[in-house]
């Protein structure tokens, strides 16, 4: 029997009404919620927005989201063979889907054209 993790994900951008989208991903014991999100973006929906950098840049706090009402790191929260509800952090400015602005205002750079960046 193949087990499935069902990820119910809040979708939408800043100023848009929140929509929920359901994704079924194959469940593999030991995988993280981040593994499931990466699988969705790679094989099902490349438009799914979420943050992570621990795999490439050895940074932390990028993948923080809300899973079933609890604030967690997606890289350490374990994927489970059940329905899991994923939402963006509510105390941060929403960019899109699960991606929020994480840099404090005093660490953001405003460029001449008005766009913002982050110090390296």
C-alpha contacts under 8 A as a table, 3 or more apart, distances in Angstrom:
res1	aa1	res2	aa2	distance
2	X	26	X	7.33
2	X	27	X	7.67
3	X	26	X	6.26
3	X	27	X	5.31
3	X	28	X	7.86
3	X	81	X	6.02
4	X	24	X	6.16
4	X	25	X	5.61
4	X	26	X	4.66
4	X	27	X	4.76
4	X	81	X	5.26
4	X	82	X	6.98
5	X	24	X	5.72
5	X	25	X	5.31
5	X	26	X	6.20
5	X	27	X	5.37
5	X	79	X	6.90
5	X	80	X	5.78
5	X	81	X	4.32
5	X	82	X	5.12
5	X	83	X	6.19
5	X	84	X	7.46
6	X	22	X	6.72
6	X	23	X	5.64
6	X	24	X	4.44
6	X	25	X	6.36
6	X	81	X	7.25
6	X	82	X	5.84
6	X	83	X	4.46
6	X	84	X	6.13
7	X	22	X	5.69
7	X	23	X	5.15
7	X	24	X	6.27
7	X	25	X	7.64
7	X	83	X	5.82
7	X	84	X	5.01
7	X	85	X	6.07
7	X	86	X	6.86
8	X	20	X	6.42
8	X	21	X	5.66
8	X	22	X	4.42
8	X	23	X	6.43
8	X	83	X	6.87
8	X	84	X	5.99
8	X	85	X	4.76
8	X	86	X	6.03
9	X	20	X	5.50
9	X	21	X	5.31
9	X	22	X	6.26
9	X	23	X	7.79
9	X	85	X	6.09
9	X	86	X	4.83
9	X	87	X	6.23
9	X	97	X	7.77
9	X	98	X	7.98
10	X	18	X	6.35
10	X	19	X	5.80
10	X	20	X	4.68
10	X	21	X	6.59
10	X	86	X	6.35
10	X	87	X	5.26
10	X	88	X	7.36
10	X	97	X	5.93
10	X	98	X	7.02
11	X	18	X	5.89
11	X	19	X	5.07
11	X	20	X	5.72
11	X	21	X	6.74
11	X	48	X	7.98
11	X	96	X	7.04
11	X	97	X	4.25
11	X	98	X	7.28
12	X	16	X	5.97
12	X	17	X	6.69
12	X	18	X	5.44
12	X	19	X	6.26
12	X	96	X	5.44
12	X	97	X	5.03
13	X	16	X	5.38
13	X	17	X	7.85
13	X	18	X	7.81
13	X	94	X	6.60
13	X	95	X	5.70
13	X	96	X	3.99
13	X	97	X	6.16
14	X	93	X	7.62
14	X	94	X	5.29
14	X	95	X	5.67
14	X	96	X	6.35
23	X	40	X	7.40
25	X	36	X	6.52
25	X	39	X	7.50
25	X	40	X	7.24
27	X	31	X	7.78
27	X	79	X	7.24
27	X	80	X	6.95
27	X	81	X	5.89
28	X	31	X	5.89
28	X	79	X	7.96
29	X	79	X	7.63
29	X	80	X	7.81
30	X	78	X	6.59
30	X	79	X	7.36
31	X	35	X	6.01
31	X	36	X	7.48
31	X	78	X	5.99
31	X	79	X	5.69
32	X	35	X	5.06
32	X	36	X	6.63
32	X	74	X	6.58
32	X	75	X	5.61
32	X	76	X	5.93
32	X	77	X	5.49
32	X	78	X	4.32
32	X	79	X	4.92
33	X	36	X	5.05
33	X	37	X	6.28
33	X	74	X	5.06
33	X	75	X	6.36
33	X	76	X	7.49
33	X	77	X	5.73
33	X	78	X	5.65
33	X	79	X	4.79
34	X	37	X	4.98
34	X	38	X	6.06
34	X	63	X	7.67
34	X	74	X	4.77
34	X	75	X	5.01
34	X	76	X	7.94
34	X	77	X	7.89
35	X	38	X	5.15
35	X	39	X	6.13
35	X	75	X	7.43
36	X	39	X	5.05
36	X	40	X	6.29
36	X	79	X	7.08
37	X	40	X	5.11
37	X	41	X	6.29
38	X	41	X	5.12
38	X	42	X	6.01
39	X	42	X	5.10
39	X	43	X	5.91
39	X	44	X	7.56
40	X	43	X	5.47
40	X	44	X	4.96
40	X	45	X	5.82
40	X	46	X	7.48
40	X	48	X	7.73
41	X	44	X	5.83
41	X	45	X	4.81
41	X	46	X	4.36
41	X	47	X	6.85
41	X	48	X	5.84
42	X	45	X	6.88
42	X	46	X	6.05
43	X	46	X	7.48
45	X	48	X	5.92
48	X	97	X	6.72
49	X	96	X	6.09
49	X	97	X	5.36
49	X	98	X	5.91
49	X	99	X	5.73
50	X	63	X	7.11
50	X	96	X	7.87
50	X	97	X	6.74
50	X	98	X	4.78
50	X	99	X	4.39
50	X	100	X	7.99
51	X	62	X	5.44
51	X	63	X	5.01
51	X	64	X	7.95
51	X	98	X	7.46
51	X	99	X	5.58
51	X	100	X	7.93
52	X	55	X	7.50
52	X	62	X	4.91
52	X	63	X	4.63
53	X	56	X	5.42
53	X	57	X	5.40
53	X	58	X	6.56
53	X	59	X	5.80
53	X	60	X	7.09
53	X	62	X	6.26
53	X	63	X	7.55
54	X	57	X	5.47
54	X	58	X	4.29
54	X	59	X	4.79
54	X	60	X	5.84
54	X	62	X	7.63
55	X	58	X	6.08
59	X	62	X	7.36
60	X	63	X	7.55
61	X	64	X	5.61
61	X	73	X	6.98
62	X	102	X	7.30
63	X	73	X	5.57
63	X	74	X	5.44
63	X	75	X	6.76
64	X	71	X	6.89
64	X	72	X	5.58
64	X	73	X	4.36
64	X	74	X	5.97
64	X	89	X	7.34
65	X	71	X	5.75
65	X	72	X	5.72
65	X	73	X	6.33
65	X	74	X	6.50
65	X	86	X	7.06
65	X	87	X	6.15
65	X	88	X	5.13
65	X	89	X	5.43
65	X	98	X	6.81
66	X	69	X	5.68
66	X	70	X	5.24
66	X	71	X	4.38
66	X	72	X	6.00
66	X	85	X	8.00
66	X	86	X	5.70
66	X	87	X	4.99
66	X	88	X	5.88
66	X	89	X	5.99
67	X	70	X	5.33
67	X	71	X	6.38
67	X	72	X	6.69
67	X	84	X	6.73
67	X	85	X	5.58
67	X	86	X	4.71
67	X	87	X	6.50
68	X	84	X	6.19
68	X	85	X	5.00
68	X	86	X	6.52
69	X	85	X	7.84
71	X	89	X	7.45
72	X	76	X	7.67
72	X	77	X	6.44
73	X	76	X	5.53
73	X	77	X	6.05
74	X	77	X	5.21
74	X	78	X	7.94
80	X	83	X	7.87
80	X	84	X	7.65
86	X	98	X	7.78
87	X	97	X	7.78
87	X	98	X	6.00
88	X	94	X	7.33
88	X	97	X	6.86
88	X	98	X	4.34
88	X	99	X	6.49
88	X	100	X	6.75
89	X	92	X	5.91
89	X	94	X	7.95
89	X	98	X	7.61
89	X	100	X	6.95
90	X	93	X	7.70
90	X	94	X	7.97
92	X	100	X	5.94
92	X	101	X	6.09
92	X	102	X	6.87
93	X	100	X	5.48
93	X	101	X	5.34
94	X	97	X	7.65
94	X	98	X	7.71
94	X	99	X	6.39
94	X	100	X	4.39
94	X	101	X	6.39
95	X	98	X	7.92
95	X	99	X	5.54
95	X	100	X	5.02
95	X	101	X	6.47
96	X	99	X	5.37
96	X	100	X	6.98
103	X	107	X	6.08
103	X	108	X	6.42
103	X	118	X	7.00
104	X	107	X	5.45
104	X	108	X	6.77
105	X	108	X	5.38
107	X	118	X	6.44
107	X	119	X	6.38
108	X	116	X	6.34
108	X	117	X	5.62
108	X	118	X	4.74
108	X	119	X	6.42
109	X	116	X	5.46
109	X	117	X	4.97
109	X	118	X	5.68
109	X	119	X	6.60
110	X	114	X	5.91
110	X	115	X	5.76
110	X	116	X	4.46
110	X	117	X	6.35
111	X	114	X	5.32
111	X	115	X	5.48
111	X	116	X	6.05
111	X	117	X	7.39
112	X	115	X	7.47
